[in-house]
């Protein structure tokens, strides 16, 4: 499945994305532009942007769009400059959730290592604003690692989100290459501390395949996540954003993704494993509402 002339891995047919409904995408994009909000769908070049925007959903990206880290797999803009937080952002975000009539909202952020608390206070304010305006909406936070500042983590958890997500991104042997400013053990500790501090919060993590990992590496990663009390896992195919990013080493077949899903759910007893080539950390995240009814806390 390689192109000998360029040594590039050829994208298989199963990664083709259906053309979205332009009109419905435009409605969501216009609302976000009107409220001056960023989405990870746009900033990170998500392959599911058409489907999500067409259905009126989005993952909000706060404190951005620039990120203080330059991970070689990510398409978000790199910016280490000192920037003040926008005090109106939580209210504009809450207005968007209200106007879009979202039953479930995902709020994530860029890394803000320039801030003392990594932006934990902004997460807290965003959750509070959404709760006041959309009482029935369930809230999922996809957070950075705060450089191991556990007081910042507790600040976020004090906002009482329904789901706390922190992506581990890749297997331990590839961490220095894929996530040089992150730490594999720190990510696992963050997830464990989340469960210890907030037992009622559903924990979630996700990672990419196709960066050079072996199957046994993936199985060990799943075991590590379960040992650290993660409830939900998302697994998707890595797609290189461009020539300046890490190249795809291989495309994983849908059957292999299914194998990892069955291993996680049947052998390790995860609450849910969402695993397919186009899966991303917040893709179909609203399904958590069904799981919350099935596994109440």
C-alpha positions as MATLAB code, in Angstrom:
seq = 'XXXXXXXXXXXXXXXXXXXXXXXXXXXXXXXXXXXXXXXXXXXXXXXXXXXXXXXXXXXXXXXXXXXXXXXXXXXXXXXXXXXXXXXXXXXXXXXXXXXXXXXXXXXXXXXXXXXXXXXXXXXXXXXXXXXXXXXXXXXXXXXXXXXXXXXXXXXXXXXXXXXXXXXXXXXXXXXXXXXXXXXXXXXXXXXXXXXXXXXXXXXXXXXXXXXXXXXXXXXXXXXXXXXXXXXXXXXXXXXXXXXXXXXXXXXXXXXXXXXXXXXXXXXXXXXXXXXXXXXXXXXXXXXXXXXXXXXXX';
ca = [
       0.000    0.000    0.000;
       2.921    2.376   -0.602;
       3.841    4.608   -3.491;
       7.385    3.661   -4.498;
       8.051    6.927   -6.303;
       7.499    9.078   -3.229;
       7.599    6.562   -0.354;
       4.237    8.027    0.718;
       1.569    5.766    2.180;
      -1.481    5.780   -0.106;
      -4.789    6.664    1.562;
      -7.211    3.699    1.288;
     -10.827    3.857    0.130;
     -12.256    3.454    3.624;
     -10.977    6.916    4.569;
     -13.119    8.736    2.031;
     -15.469   11.261    3.667;
     -18.950   11.911    2.314;
     -19.467   15.412    0.935;
     -21.308   17.543    3.538;
     -24.431   19.646    3.136;
     -22.993   23.077    2.421;
     -26.020   25.049    3.605;
     -26.127   23.462    7.065;
     -22.370   23.791    7.486;
     -22.687   27.461    6.642;
     -25.303   28.011    9.330;
     -23.044   26.638   12.058;
     -19.946   28.398   10.715;
     -21.793   31.719   10.526;
     -23.007   31.422   14.106;
     -19.481   30.695   15.340;
     -18.127   33.628   13.330;
     -20.826   35.914   14.698;
     -19.902   35.016   18.280;
     -16.168   35.075   17.517;
     -15.599   31.509   18.710;
     -12.992   28.979   17.623;
     -13.611   25.274   17.093;
     -11.140   22.426   17.075;
     -13.060   21.189   14.036;
     -11.657   24.101   12.025;
      -8.307   24.748   13.719;
      -7.159   21.111   13.709;
      -8.515   20.267   10.241;
     -10.786   17.498   11.545;
     -11.978   15.114    8.781;
     -15.463   15.005   10.338;
     -16.080   18.752   10.173;
     -18.660   18.350    7.414;
     -20.761   15.804    9.269;
     -20.576   17.614   12.595;
     -21.268   21.102   11.249;
     -24.112   19.748    9.105;
     -25.733   18.242   12.201;
     -25.315   21.480   14.158;
     -22.587   20.324   16.552;
     -19.070   21.546   17.251;
     -16.226   21.161   19.728;
     -15.416   24.601   21.100;
     -11.760   25.604   21.352;
     -11.143   28.141   24.103;
      -8.122   30.321   24.882;
      -6.922   30.022   21.279;
      -6.407   29.682   18.482;
      -2.625   29.689   19.138;
      -1.048   26.855   21.174;
       2.132   27.156   23.260;
       3.263   23.686   22.176;
       4.252   22.559   18.699;
       3.400   18.856   18.629;
       4.543   17.460   15.265;
       1.223   15.678   14.596;
      -1.069   18.669   15.224;
      -2.295   21.343   12.806;
      -3.151   23.983   15.418;
      -1.166   27.213   15.127;
       1.933   27.550   17.350;
       2.076   30.715   19.469;
       4.241   31.162   22.586;
       3.474   34.864   23.050;
       1.928   36.128   26.288;
      -1.814   36.643   25.789;
      -4.501   37.769   28.180;
      -7.611   35.648   28.546;
     -10.807   37.005   27.024;
     -13.228   37.575   29.894;
     -16.217   37.547   27.523;
     -15.373   34.138   26.007;
     -17.330   32.034   28.538;
     -20.492   34.058   27.917;
     -20.160   33.951   24.137;
     -19.618   30.197   24.321;
     -22.684   29.774   26.533;
     -24.717   31.804   24.027;
     -23.600   29.518   21.189;
     -24.579   26.393   23.136;
     -27.978   27.984   23.832;
     -28.592   29.048   20.231;
     -27.503   25.681   18.840;
     -29.763   23.911   21.376;
     -26.989   21.459   22.170;
     -27.869   18.531   24.392;
     -24.167   17.787   24.885;
     -21.246   20.167   24.462;
     -17.515   19.489   24.242;
     -15.166   22.248   25.388;
     -11.452   21.915   24.746;
      -8.493   24.274   24.626;
      -5.055   24.832   23.248;
      -2.152   24.375   25.651;
      -1.566   27.624   27.531;
       1.693   26.944   29.342;
       2.160   30.719   29.591;
      -0.605   30.894   32.221;
       0.023   30.045   35.872;
      -2.915   27.635   36.021;
      -2.729   26.574   32.365;
      -6.180   28.054   31.800;
      -8.018   26.013   34.437;
      -9.914   29.095   35.636;
     -11.204   29.728   32.095;
     -12.525   26.167   31.893;
     -14.285   26.728   35.221;
     -15.888   29.960   33.984;
     -17.016   28.362   30.730;
     -18.730   25.471   32.524;
     -20.429   27.869   34.943;
     -21.703   30.069   32.095;
     -23.083   27.103   30.138;
     -24.780   25.656   33.233;
     -26.624   28.931   33.871;
     -27.922   29.279   30.318;
     -28.473   25.621   29.313;
     -29.352   23.706   32.459;
     -30.048   20.354   30.784;
     -26.926   20.296   28.599;
     -24.298   17.726   29.578;
     -20.736   19.032   29.482;
     -17.551   17.288   28.399;
     -14.157   18.902   28.935;
     -11.137   17.876   26.868;
      -8.232   19.330   28.816;
      -4.430   19.697   28.501;
      -2.103   18.252   31.132;
      -1.496   21.613   32.910;
       2.184   20.558   33.145;
       1.276   18.378   36.114;
      -0.295   21.204   38.150;
      -2.826   19.126   40.094;
      -4.324   22.183   41.779;
      -5.296   23.352   38.297;
      -6.865   19.960   37.599;
      -8.880   20.178   40.823;
     -10.044   23.671   39.822;
     -11.409   22.244   36.580;
     -13.073   19.340   38.352;
     -14.660   21.712   40.870;
     -16.751   23.027   37.965;
     -18.418   19.576   37.957;
     -18.284   18.544   34.296;
     -20.082   15.351   33.336;
     -17.075   14.004   31.411;
     -13.367   14.728   31.790;
     -11.314   13.812   28.738;
      -7.539   13.965   28.396;
      -6.028   12.321   25.339;
      -2.971   10.150   25.757;
      -2.460   10.398   21.938;
       0.010    7.533   21.373;
       1.832    4.555   22.875;
       4.611    5.063   25.420;
       7.495    4.152   23.066;
       6.547    6.951   20.636;
       5.963    9.710   23.191;
       9.224   11.613   22.744;
       8.705   11.646   18.988;
       4.976   12.413   18.884;
       4.374   14.430   22.028;
       7.779   15.798   23.104;
       6.412   18.226   25.714;
       4.054   15.661   27.203;
       4.700   12.718   29.493;
       3.049    9.319   29.221;
       3.043    8.688   32.977;
       1.791   12.226   33.690;
      -1.206   11.670   31.442;
      -2.043    8.421   33.233;
      -1.664   10.140   36.601;
      -3.996   12.938   35.536;
      -6.679   10.421   34.604;
      -6.279    8.495   37.856;
      -6.357   11.686   39.935;
      -9.549   12.701   38.163;
     -11.304    9.541   39.329;
      -9.880    9.834   42.850;
     -10.939   13.494   43.213;
     -14.289   13.287   41.384;
     -15.637    9.716   41.473;
     -18.872   10.683   39.709;
     -17.149   12.169   36.659;
     -16.865    9.883   33.639;
     -13.249    9.698   32.440;
     -12.190    9.467   28.832;
      -9.032    9.326   26.752;
      -8.078    8.782   23.131;
      -5.165    8.015   20.849;
      -4.110    7.730   17.209;
      -2.901    4.764   15.188;
      -0.586    4.769   12.210;
       2.449    6.494   13.718;
       4.603    3.375   13.906;
       3.134    1.564   16.915;
       2.856   -2.221   17.124;
      -0.343   -4.071   18.007;
       1.068   -5.204   21.346;
       1.902   -1.562   22.147;
      -1.757   -0.690   21.598;
      -2.970   -3.522   23.825;
      -0.582   -2.405   26.588;
      -1.797    1.172   26.220;
      -5.395    0.034   26.638;
      -4.377   -1.944   29.736;
      -2.654    1.139   31.197;
      -5.735    3.305   30.613;
      -8.020    0.781   32.269;
      -5.684    0.381   35.247;
      -5.945    4.137   35.727;
      -9.739    4.092   35.805;
     -10.578    5.382   32.333;
     -14.188    4.641   31.331;
     -14.275    5.558   27.641;
     -11.626    5.323   24.915;
     -11.551    6.704   21.378;
      -9.174    5.288   18.764;
      -8.706    6.805   15.296;
      -6.385    6.840   12.309;
      -3.663    9.489   12.297;
      -3.817   11.711    9.210;
      -0.818   13.947    8.598;
      -1.902   17.606    8.212;
       0.965   18.417    5.837;
       4.595   17.941    4.808;
       5.946   19.639    7.944;
       4.177   17.161   10.238;
       4.862   13.534   11.098;
       4.137   11.240    8.142;
       1.636    8.395    8.309;
       3.531    5.119    8.744;
       0.575    2.905    7.866;
      -3.196    2.911    7.510;
      -4.954    0.575    9.898;
      -7.785   -1.565    8.494;
     -11.348   -1.235    9.854;
     -11.148   -4.859   11.022;
      -8.116   -4.042   13.188;
      -9.945   -1.093   14.714;
     -12.818   -3.453   15.503;
     -10.369   -5.880   17.126;
      -9.107   -3.168   19.499;
     -12.684   -2.179   20.326;
     -13.659   -5.767   21.196;
     -10.481   -6.263   23.232;
     -11.144   -3.101   25.227;
     -14.810   -3.762   25.888;
     -14.789   -7.545   26.314;
     -11.375   -8.194   27.866;
     -10.787   -4.980   29.820;
     -14.385   -4.001   30.551;
     -14.251   -0.405   29.335;
     -17.644    1.247   29.397;
     -17.191    2.095   25.721;
     -14.449    1.939   23.082;
     -15.143    3.960   19.937;
     -12.675    2.693   17.350;
     -12.656    3.352   13.617;
     -10.425    5.124   11.068;
     -12.376    8.399   11.266;
     -12.994    8.372   15.022;
     -11.822   11.511   16.814;
     -11.962   12.309   20.535;
     -15.255   14.204   20.394;
     -16.867   12.435   17.427;
     -20.418   11.404   18.426;
     -19.560   12.480   21.965;
     -23.271   12.994   22.684;
     -23.589    9.210   23.032;
     -22.314    9.662   26.593;
     -25.881   10.501   27.602;
     -26.972    6.946   26.843;
     -24.015    5.578   28.791;
     -24.804    7.797   31.776;
     -28.253    6.217   31.944;
     -26.823    2.743   31.505;
     -24.038    3.285   34.064;
     -25.368    5.876   36.539;
     -23.136    7.386   39.213;
];
